[in-house]
Structures are given as C-alpha cells and as structure tokens.
Amino acid sequence: MSKAVVVIPTYNEIENIERLIRNIFSLQRAFDILVVDDNSPDGTAAQVRSMMHEFPNKLHILERSGKMGLGTAYIAGFKWALERSYEYVFEMDADFSHNPNDLIRLYNACAKEGYHMSIGSRYVKGVNVVNWPMSRVLLSWLASKYVRIITGMDIYDTTAGFVCYKNEVLQKINLDNIQFVGYAFQIEMKFKAHLRKFEIVEIPVVFTDRTKGESKMSGGIISEAIFGVITMKFKSLFKRYDFQ
C-alpha cells in the first residue's frame, strides 16, 4: 500500500476514468486510487472494477446508491482513507481538468516542504485556465476573490478542487459537521483548515476544462457557494466553528 491515496468522485465518467487511472499509476511517485462512484448509469463503476485485478491493492472503489453530491463523496472517501491510515490524501476531478502529473508537485509540497495542505491553484499566478469562456473565467475568479475577502483566507483559488491533505488535517476537521455538498464544500474545507492554523500553500497549475463527458456545474451549486460563505463566516464569529 502506498502512503498516498487519490480520491476521485465519479458520475458518468466512462470516457475518462480508465485513461486517468492508467495515467496516475504510470507516475514515478506511487499513489493508490479510490474511486467514489455515485451509481453512474454509464457503467463507470463496472469499468473500474474490471481494472482492479490489474492493480491489486492499489485501485479501490466505493460505490454509493445514487448521486448525493460532491462534498459527501469526498467525505466518504476521506473517511475511507483515514480508516486505512494513509498519510497523504488527495482530491481531484475525473475529467482531466487537473493534470495528474501535478500530483507529484502537491505531494512534494506536503511531504518534503512541510506544508499541511497544498492546493493546485488556478489563480495564484495570474489566471491559468484553458477552454473556459471568458464569462466563466470571470465568474470563477470573482467568486474566489469574494470568498477571500469575506473569510480572510490568504488563498487565491478558494474553490479549487485539486488538493493534498496531510492525514492530521482531516483528523482535526470534524468531517461529520461539514455543511455543504456542492462546490462550497471546497471553500468550507479550506476555511476550517485556515481557522485551525494549518500551513497551506498554493501550487500554480493549469486547469483545462473537460473535453469528454458533461459538466456537473449548476445554478444551485453557485448559489450555495455565494450565500453559504456569508453564513459560514458569520457562524465562525459567534461560536467555536473551527472545532465543530
């Protein structure tokens, strides 16, 4: 067993998942993989299961009964990883918007440079996004700036979903009390790590929008992120939110 595991939530990622798995396992640094699949009707889970004999004790799958949200998928994956005492736990998308080669850079930031949490950041050095329309780039950039102002976090890409956590960060954050299930989940995890004074670093990466499969972005997800941040910050002022 590797000391690092990459948690990948999936829903209808049949066009991407095999190539992603093979890409990660071809890296010079050893990573295990946990796919958390929400009962994809396109056969994503079956594709993963068919590969498990090829990568014994390295490729794992957690199958859930239905589509329950990005945040709950990651929390289920994090708990699975903690139960198996992985030292480094990663989160990344299944659609190649995150370059698997950057896993090593995120790992090195925590394992060699001593950070508790490393973030693959689109905005720490300019705007590094490929294949997004300008309207979406502007919306994402403004959302991260808005969150940075409201929360006081010194993080440029607050909604980033490409992250490495040291085991102790996930142990200290009460995963049962994470409130958000959409992209606001990414903000909440960073905010709770920030409140606990963990050392966080942003690693510049290039984000490339998916070329296969369909985006899961929706208006409800955006609303949760915008309005949820205010609620989250407000609660942190009047109760021991960071220790929930």
C-alpha positions as CSV (number, residue, x, y, z in Angstrom):
1,M,0.0,0.0,0.0
2,S,1.2,3.5,-0.9
3,K,1.2,6.1,1.8
4,A,-0.8,8.4,-0.5
5,V,-4.2,7.9,-2.0
6,V,-6.1,9.9,-4.6
7,V,-9.8,10.2,-4.1
8,I,-11.7,10.6,-7.3
9,P,-15.5,11.1,-7.2
10,T,-17.3,10.0,-10.4
11,Y,-20.7,10.2,-12.0
12,N,-20.8,9.2,-15.7
13,E,-17.1,9.4,-16.3
14,I,-16.8,6.3,-18.5
15,E,-15.0,8.3,-21.2
16,N,-12.2,9.4,-18.8
17,I,-11.8,7.0,-15.9
18,E,-9.6,4.3,-17.4
19,R,-7.2,6.7,-19.0
20,L,-7.0,8.7,-15.8
21,I,-6.3,5.6,-13.7
22,R,-3.6,4.4,-16.0
23,N,-2.0,7.9,-16.1
24,I,-1.8,8.1,-12.3
25,F,-0.3,4.6,-12.0
26,S,2.3,5.5,-14.6
27,L,3.7,8.3,-12.4
28,Q,7.1,7.9,-10.8
29,R,5.6,8.5,-7.4
30,A,3.4,5.7,-6.1
31,F,-0.2,6.6,-5.4
32,D,-3.2,4.4,-4.6
33,I,-6.6,5.4,-6.1
34,L,-10.0,5.3,-4.5
35,V,-12.9,6.0,-7.0
36,V,-16.1,7.0,-5.3
37,D,-18.9,6.4,-7.7
38,D,-22.5,7.6,-7.3
39,N,-24.2,4.7,-9.2
40,S,-23.2,6.1,-12.7
41,P,-25.7,4.8,-15.3
42,D,-22.9,4.8,-17.9
43,G,-21.0,1.9,-16.3
44,T,-18.1,3.9,-14.8
45,A,-18.1,1.6,-11.7
46,A,-18.0,-1.5,-13.8
47,Q,-15.1,-0.2,-15.7
48,V,-13.2,0.5,-12.5
49,R,-14.0,-3.0,-11.1
50,S,-12.7,-4.6,-14.3
51,M,-9.3,-3.0,-13.8
52,M,-8.9,-3.9,-10.1
53,H,-7.3,-7.3,-10.9
54,E,-4.7,-5.5,-12.9
55,F,-3.8,-3.2,-10.0
56,P,-4.4,-5.3,-6.8
57,N,-4.3,-3.4,-3.5
58,K,-3.8,-0.1,-5.4
59,L,-7.1,0.5,-7.1
60,H,-10.2,0.6,-4.9
61,I,-13.8,1.6,-5.4
62,L,-16.5,2.8,-3.1
63,E,-20.0,2.5,-4.7
64,R,-22.9,4.6,-3.5
65,S,-26.6,4.2,-4.1
66,G,-27.1,7.4,-6.0
67,K,-26.0,10.9,-6.8
68,M,-25.5,12.5,-3.4
69,G,-23.2,15.5,-4.0
70,L,-19.6,16.2,-4.5
71,G,-18.9,17.0,-0.8
72,T,-20.4,13.8,0.6
73,A,-18.5,11.8,-2.0
74,Y,-15.2,13.3,-0.8
75,I,-16.1,12.9,2.9
76,A,-16.9,9.2,2.3
77,G,-13.5,8.9,0.5
78,F,-11.7,10.8,3.3
79,K,-13.1,8.6,6.0
80,W,-12.2,5.5,4.0
81,A,-8.6,6.8,3.7
82,L,-8.3,7.7,7.4
83,E,-9.5,4.2,8.4
84,R,-6.6,2.8,6.4
85,S,-4.1,5.3,7.8
86,Y,-2.9,7.0,4.6
87,E,-0.5,9.8,5.4
88,Y,-1.5,11.9,2.4
89,V,-5.0,12.2,0.9
90,F,-5.7,13.9,-2.4
91,E,-8.8,15.1,-4.1
92,M,-9.1,15.6,-7.9
93,D,-11.6,15.6,-10.7
94,A,-12.0,12.7,-13.0
95,D,-12.2,14.7,-16.2
96,F,-8.5,15.7,-16.7
97,S,-9.2,19.3,-15.8
98,H,-6.5,18.5,-13.2
99,N,-3.2,17.3,-14.7
100,P,-2.2,14.0,-13.0
101,N,1.4,15.0,-13.3
102,D,0.8,17.8,-10.8
103,L,0.0,15.2,-8.1
104,I,3.8,14.9,-7.5
105,R,4.2,18.6,-7.0
106,L,1.3,18.7,-4.5
107,Y,2.8,15.7,-2.7
108,N,6.2,17.2,-2.5
109,A,4.8,20.4,-1.0
110,C,3.5,18.5,1.9
111,A,5.9,15.5,2.2
112,K,9.1,17.4,1.6
113,E,8.4,21.1,2.3
114,G,6.4,20.5,5.4
115,Y,3.0,22.1,4.5
116,H,-0.1,20.6,5.9
117,M,-2.2,21.2,2.8
118,S,-1.3,22.0,-0.8
119,I,-3.7,23.4,-3.3
120,G,-3.4,23.2,-7.1
121,S,-4.2,26.8,-7.8
122,R,-5.6,28.4,-11.0
123,Y,-5.2,32.0,-9.7
124,V,-2.1,32.3,-7.5
125,K,-0.1,33.4,-10.5
126,G,-2.4,35.2,-12.9
127,V,-5.3,33.1,-14.5
128,N,-4.3,29.7,-15.7
129,V,-7.5,28.3,-17.2
130,V,-7.8,26.6,-20.7
131,N,-11.0,26.1,-22.7
132,W,-13.4,28.2,-20.5
133,P,-15.4,31.0,-21.9
134,M,-14.3,34.4,-20.6
135,S,-17.6,34.7,-18.7
136,R,-17.0,31.6,-16.7
137,V,-13.4,32.5,-16.0
138,L,-14.5,35.9,-14.7
139,L,-17.2,34.3,-12.6
140,S,-14.8,31.8,-11.0
141,W,-12.1,34.4,-10.4
142,L,-14.6,36.9,-8.8
143,A,-16.1,34.1,-6.7
144,S,-12.6,33.2,-5.3
145,K,-11.8,36.9,-4.7
146,Y,-15.2,37.4,-2.9
147,V,-14.6,34.3,-0.7
148,R,-11.1,35.6,0.1
149,I,-12.4,38.9,1.2
150,I,-15.3,37.5,3.3
151,T,-13.3,34.8,5.0
152,G,-10.0,36.5,5.4
153,M,-8.1,33.5,4.0
154,D,-4.9,34.2,2.2
155,I,-5.8,31.8,-0.6
156,Y,-6.3,32.9,-4.2
157,D,-8.2,29.8,-5.5
158,T,-10.7,29.2,-2.7
159,T,-12.9,26.9,-4.8
160,A,-10.1,24.7,-6.1
161,G,-10.8,21.0,-6.1
162,F,-7.2,19.8,-6.6
163,V,-5.8,19.4,-3.1
164,C,-3.4,17.3,-0.9
165,Y,-4.2,17.0,2.8
166,K,-1.9,15.6,5.4
167,N,-3.7,13.0,7.5
168,E,-3.7,15.2,10.6
169,V,-5.7,17.9,8.8
170,L,-8.5,15.5,8.1
171,Q,-8.3,14.1,11.6
172,K,-8.7,17.5,13.1
173,I,-11.6,18.6,10.9
174,N,-14.9,17.1,12.0
175,L,-16.0,15.6,8.7
176,D,-19.4,14.8,10.1
177,N,-20.1,18.6,10.5
178,I,-19.2,19.7,7.0
179,Q,-22.4,21.5,5.9
180,F,-22.0,21.9,2.1
181,V,-22.3,19.3,-0.6
182,G,-21.5,21.3,-3.8
183,Y,-18.5,23.4,-4.7
184,A,-18.9,25.3,-1.4
185,F,-17.6,22.1,0.2
186,Q,-14.2,23.1,-1.2
187,I,-14.4,26.5,0.5
188,E,-15.5,25.1,3.8
189,M,-12.7,22.6,4.0
190,K,-10.1,25.3,3.3
191,F,-11.8,27.7,5.8
192,K,-11.8,25.1,8.6
193,A,-8.1,24.3,7.9
194,H,-7.4,28.0,7.9
195,L,-9.1,28.5,11.3
196,R,-7.0,25.7,12.8
197,K,-3.8,27.5,11.7
198,F,-2.6,24.7,9.4
199,E,0.1,25.7,6.9
200,I,-1.4,26.0,3.5
201,V,0.4,26.6,0.2
202,E,-0.9,27.2,-3.4
203,I,0.9,25.5,-6.2
204,P,0.3,27.1,-9.6
205,V,-1.3,24.7,-12.1
206,V,-3.0,24.9,-15.4
207,F,-6.7,24.0,-15.3
208,T,-8.0,22.6,-18.6
209,D,-11.8,22.2,-19.0
210,R,-13.1,18.8,-19.8
211,T,-13.1,17.6,-23.4
212,K,-15.2,14.5,-22.7
213,G,-18.3,14.0,-20.6
214,E,-20.6,16.6,-19.2
215,S,-20.0,19.3,-16.6
216,K,-21.8,19.0,-13.2
217,M,-21.9,22.8,-12.7
218,S,-25.4,24.2,-11.9
219,G,-27.0,27.4,-10.6
220,G,-27.8,25.8,-7.3
221,I,-24.1,24.9,-6.7
222,I,-23.1,28.5,-7.4
223,S,-25.8,29.9,-5.1
224,E,-24.6,27.6,-2.3
225,A,-21.1,28.9,-2.7
226,I,-22.1,32.6,-2.7
227,F,-24.6,32.6,0.1
228,G,-23.1,29.8,2.1
229,V,-19.8,31.7,2.6
230,I,-21.6,34.5,4.4
231,T,-23.3,32.1,6.7
232,M,-20.1,30.2,7.3
233,K,-18.2,33.3,8.2
234,F,-21.0,34.6,10.5
235,K,-21.1,31.4,12.5
236,S,-17.3,31.4,12.9
237,L,-17.6,34.8,14.7
238,F,-20.1,33.7,17.3
239,K,-19.3,30.1,18.0
240,R,-16.4,27.6,18.1
241,Y,-17.0,26.9,14.5
242,D,-13.4,25.8,13.9
243,F,-13.8,23.0,16.5
244,Q,-17.1,21.6,15.2
